[in-house]
Amino acid sequence: MSNPDSTAGLAIATEGGWRVPGIANLHSHAFQRAMAGLAERQTHPEDSFWTWREIMYRFAARMDPDSTYAVATQLYAEMLEAGYTTVCEFHYVHHQPDGTPYADPAAMSNALVAAARDTGIRMTLLPVLYMTGGFDGRELSARQRRFGHGVDGFLRLLDALRPLQDDRLRIGCAFHSLRAVPEAAMRQVLAALPADAPLHVHIAEQVGEVQDCLAVRNARPVEWLLRGFAVDARWTLVHATHLTEEETRGIASSGATVAICPTTEANLGDGLFPLHAYLQAGGRWGIGSDSHVSVSPVEELRWLEYGQRLVTRHRNIAVTAHSPSVGETLLRGVLDSAGNATGFRQASGDEVLLDADAPALAGATTGDVVDRWLFAGNRPLVKRVRVAGRDVVNDGRHRDHESIARRYGETLRRLLRD
């Protein structure tokens, strides 16, 4: 690398390349990686999230601990190769397809933990409480039963998993959504959680969800949550796409993080998060790859900005008075929220090395390298990734790339066999 600029910052020039911090992926449903690209045929003239969900249910019914491990291992290796060093796994496929628990009720959770350990990625495992099929309290449908828990069984699952925690694993908690967890159950679980446990929830992703909440609770989802619960920095609100100005300011002032998932939100036709207003209010946010139609922090961050440009017909939206660079503002945003959302306050030894010899970074300086990484094309620029000081990716490939891909290919062919 010629004439390196070694000024400290988000990107630091080294002899091997440009070193940048590892990125936290705040929202993942690992099994959905295996169905990416399989829901792109019209099933209804008004296809939406709700028709996609029916396809997802059918695919989820095929998953077991072995296939979950194979798919998650492939996914986490891809995340590491892309520059993610931590994943928040929002895990709701707990039981057998008919709702009967496995002999080990934590079998599916353990498969995800094993995948994270074997690939080397940090994980915040978020077992999901899922109890009802709607705001009206209806029972879970047949396809939802394998997701379901009562409060006591759910707390036992968390208790069984917490002893596994170490410097690369945190056990948090997730409420699937306000429509899936009654208020009394939310309060009971919150009272039983450790004070430092990360807490995530899907919220205000769909217009239909907002309308149903208004009809039953006479309040919008975020409005209802902020009014009734002590939402603070340990909360991560996933999507929060459909907000009023008051809700936008309310989340920002609470200290909570919003997990924005641009590629999935675009794929499902969800809508656009009000990023500019949220940045102006000083809100915390991060990104997630959610359904994994893309496994790339570059694409999530790029399309977070591009969506705003399309709707406003202006450029360079994700900036602040103190940060005129879009790339640096975006990267700093995901770094600033990571500790609260993941529970890893000190993720020491996590770093990504960008290839300084790549044409897209020719002549790069500390003042432009992050912008060029995020906005100068689609060739992967990650050369090496370290997690907790251990190399997991070298020359752009995960250390077990071939064996993981081979197992995944065999598993996917079996899952798709009719």
N, C-alpha and C positions, 0 to 999 in steps of 0.2 A: 504494500500500500504506500503510495508516494505521498510525501509531505503531510503526514498525519497531524490532525489537530487534536491534541490530548486534553483540551479544556473539559473539565468535569461537567456532566449534564445527564440528560436522559440517555444519550448515546455517547459512549466513550471509545475513542480510538485505541486499539491495541495492535500488537504485531500480527495477531491472527485475524483481525477483522473488527467490525464495530460491535461492541458489547452493549446490549440493552437488557433491561430487566425482563424476567419471565412474566407471562400474562396469565391471569386467573380467568378461567371459563366458569362463569357464575351460574350457568343453567344447562344441565345435560339430562336427557333421557337416553341412556346408552343403547337400549335395544332398538330404538328407532333408526339408528344408523343403517341397520340391515334392510330397512324398507325405503331408504332414500331413492327417489326416482320411480317408485312403484305406485304413486298416487297422482300421476300427471295425465291421466285420461279422464275425460268428462264422465261423471256418473249421474249428473243432474244439471239441468240448464242453469241453475243458480248455485253451482258448487261453491263451498265455503269451508271454513274450519269444521263445521258440524258434519258435513258429508265426509271430509277427510278423516274425522274421528272414527267413523264407522270402519274405514279401512284399517286404521290403527288398531282398533279393538280386535279385528280378525287376525292381524299379525301378532299382536301381543299374546293371543291365545296359544301360539305355537312355541313360545319361549319356555325354556326350563333352565335349571342352573348351569348345565353344561353349555348350552347355546348362548346363554347370557355371558358366561365367561369368555367364550370365543369372540363374540361380537364386541364386548367391552374392551378386550385386549387389543383388537384391531383399531377400535376407535381411539383408545388412549395413546397408542403408538402414533396414530395420525396426528392427534393433538400435539404431542411432543415434537413431532417433525415440523409442525406449523408454528411452534413457539409458545404454546400453552404449557405451563408448568404445574398448574393446579386445576382441578376440576371439582365443581360442586355437583354431585350426582343426586338429582331429584328423583328418588326411587320409589315407585308405587306398585310394581308388579311383584307382589309378595308371595302369593299362594299358588296352588295348582289351579288349572283353568276353571274347575267347578267351585272354587273358593275354599277347598279343604286345605288347611296348612300342610306344608311338607313335614316330614318326621322331625326335621330341624326347622323350626319356624323362621330361622334366620338364613336359610339355605341360599335364597336369591341375593340377600345382602352380602353374604360371605363370598359369593361368586364375584361380585363387583369389587369387594375389598381385595380379593386375590388378583384380579385383573390389574388393579392399580399398583399393588405391590410388585407384580411381575414385570410391569412395564416401567415402573419407576416414577410415575406421576404422583404428585401430592393429591390427596382426595379429602374433600369434605363430604361425607356420606349423609344424605338427608332423607331418612326414611319418612314416608309420606302417610299422614293420616287421611283416610278417605272413607266416609261413612254414609253419605246420602247422595241421591241422584239429582238433587236440585234444591233450590232455595225453599221449596215447599216441603222438604223433608221426605220425599218419596224414597222408597227402598232402592238399593242398587239394582241395576239390570243384571241379567245373567252374565253379560260380558264384562261387567264391572266387579263381579264378586271376588275375583282373585286379587283385587286391589284393596278390599275392605278390611277394617279392623274395628273392634270396640276399643274404648279408651284404655281399659285395663290391659288388653292384649298388646296394644301399641306401646304402652309404657314398659311392658315386660320386654318387648323387642329392643327398645332403646337401652334398657338396663343390660341386656345380654351383649349388646354391641360396644358399649362404652369401654369395657376393659381392653379392647383392641387398640385404643388410641395410642399414638406415639407421635414422633416428630414429623411424620408424613401422613397421618390419618387423624381427622377430627370427625366426631359424630355430632351432628346437629339434629334438626327437626324441621319438617315441612308440613304445613296444612295444604292439601291439594288446592283448595279454593274456598271461598266463602260459601259457595253453593254446595260443597261436599262435606263441610264440617259445621255442625251446629254451634251456636255461640257458647252454650254451656260446656261442650266438649273442648272448645278452644281454651276456655278459662281453666278447666281442670288440667289440661296438659301444660299450659303455661305455668301453673302453680307448681308442677312437679319437675320442671326442667331446671338444670343447672343455670345459674345466672349468666354464664358466659357462652351458653350454647347458641350457635347461629340459628336463625329462624327464618324460613323462606315461605312464600305463599304466591301462587298464581292469583292475579287480580286485574280486573278491568281489561282483559285481553280482547273481549268481543263486545260489540254493541248489544247483542242479545243478552249477554250476561248483565250488562248495566241495566237494561230494561227490566229484566226479571227481578233484579235486586230492588229497583225502584218500586215495582209492583207489590213485592212481598214485604219489604222493610222500609219503604218510604224514604229511601236514601240510596245514593249511588255507592258502589262497593268501597272505593277509597274513602269517601265521605263517612260511611258507616264505620269503617275500621278506625279511622283517625279519631272519630268522636267517642268510640266505646273502649278503645284499648290504648295502653301506654306504649305507642309505637316509638321506638328509639333506634339507636345505632346498630343493635344486633338484628334488626329486621331487614330482610331483602324482599322487596315487592317485585315480582317477576312480571314483566310486560308493562303493566300500568299504562296501557296505550291510550285509553279514552278517559281523559281528565278534563275537569274544569280548571280555570285559572286558580280558583281557591284551593282545589285539591293539589295542583302543581306546587303551589307555595307551601301547602301544608306538609307534603312529603319532604320537601327541601328543609323546612324548619325542624322537622322531627329528627333529622340525622339518619334516617333510613337510607338504604341504597335501592335504586331501581336497576334491575337486571334487564337490559334491553337486548333483544335477539333479532337483529335486523333481517338476516337471511330467512329465518323461519317465519317471522312476521310478514315478510313479503311473499314467501311461498304460500302461506295460508290466507293471504288477503286480509290480514288483521287490521292494518292501519299504521299510521306513523306517530311515534312518540313526540310530544312537544319539546324537543330538545333545547331550542334556543331559550324559551321561557324558563325552562328548568335550570339551565346553566346560569341565566341571569339571576335566578333565585338562590344560587349557590348550592344546588342539590348534588348529592352523591349518586354515581351511576357506574355500572360496569356492563360487560357484554357476556352473552352466552350463545352457544351454538344450538341449544335446544333440541330440535329434531334432526340436526346434523345433515341437512341437505348441503351444507358446506361445513368444512372443518378448517377454518382459517380465520385467525384474528384480523388479518389484513382485510379480508372481505367484509367481516362484520363492521369494522371501524370505517372502512371506505363507504359502505352503503348506509351506515348511520348518517354520515355527512351528505352523501349524494341524495338520500331521500329528502333531507331538508332543503337541498338546493332545488330539487324538482318542484316541491310544493311552494317554495317562496320565490322561485325564479331569480335567486341571487347566489353568489358564490361565497365560500369561506364563512360558513355559518357557525361551526363549532370553534369559536374563539372567545376569549375574554379580554378585558382591558389590560390584563397582565400577561396574556399569552396570545400573540397574534398568529402563531403557527397552528394551523388546523391539526397537523399530525401530532405535534407535541401536546396540544390541548387534549386530544383524544387519548394519547398514551398516558398522560398524567392522570386523566380521569379514571382509567381502569386501575392504575396503580394505587391511587388514593383510596379507593373503595375496597381493595382486596382484603385487607386485614379484618375489617368488620364483617364482610360477607362470608369469608371462608373460615374465620376463627384462627388463621395462622398469622399472628401478630408479627412474628419474626420468621419470615421464610428465607433464612440465610442460605447462601450457596446456590440460589436459583438464578440462572442467567442464560441469555440467548446470544449467540454470536452470529452476526450477519456477515455474509460473504463480501468482503471489501473488493474482491476482484470481479464481482458481477458487473456487467455493463451498466445496469440500472443505477449502480452506486459509484460509477467512475467520477473521480474528482469530488466526491462528497465531503462535506464539512459537518462539524457539529451543529451548524445552523440550519442545515437542510436534510441531513441524512434520514431523520424520522419521516419527514414529508415524502421523501423519495421512496422509502421502504413501503409506505402505505399507498402511494398514489402513482407510482411509476411503472405499473404493469403487473402481470400475473405470474411471472417466473418466481418460484419460491426462492427466497434469499437467505433462509435460515441454514447455517452451516453446522453449528454445534449447539447442543442444549445440555445444561447441567441442572440437576435437581438435588438439593442438599449436598452440593459439592461433588456429585457423581455424574459422570458423562453418561447420558442416555441416548443421545443422537450425535453422530459424527458424519461429516460429509453429507449432511442432509438426510441420513437414513437412521432409523431406530436400530439399536444394537441387535434386536431379534426380528428385524423386518421380515425376513423370508419365512421363518417358521410360523410367525403370527399370521401372515397373509395366507399361508397354506392352510392352516387350521380354519381361518375365517372362510376361505373359499369352500372348503368341504362342508362347513356348517351351513353356509347360506344356500348351497345347492340342496341340502337336506331340508331346510326350512321352506324352500320354494317348491319342493316336490309335492305334487297333488296326489 
